[in-house]
Amino acid sequence: MLPDSVAGGPVVQFRPIGLRLVRIIVMVAFCCAGAAIALQTMYAIRNERADFDARIHEITVTRLPMLSSALWDIDPRLAQTQIDSIVAMPQIDSVLLVTAAGINLRAGDRGRQARGDATDAKLDIMPPGGNGNPLGHLYIHFDHNYLLRQVLVDIAL
């Protein structure tokens, strides 16, 4: 008996399974790579946010007592020196110090402050004894470009 293709019957075409298998493997590999990059990005952002929180804690412990003394003694030069040193930290973009006496001191990117961008951290500056109303407020803006650069460096490595 002759095969159908020779006898004039229906011709059945077979596709090689290798091509389909390669396509599936490549698609799964791309999905896995995408998931790995997404997880690595989320991890890098979380680490950078933790670094920023550590900087805020460091400022609270080391800089706020000096700012409190400077405001209590009404010494704007010492207060300006303190906020200038805060802005020197790589994660910090700008700082605004608003005192209860109406003194406003700024350091860093003034354009961001003028636009009224959202503050990333607000710290109350209490009197040296810790009792009473705050002497002022310290508004800290995080450098989001620094965050982006750090995340890109973390992902690339």
Summary of the structure (lengths in Angstrom):
residues: 157
radius of gyration: 30.1
end to end distance: 65.5
largest distance: 110.3
contacts: 399
relative contact order: 0.13
helix: 58%
strand: 16%
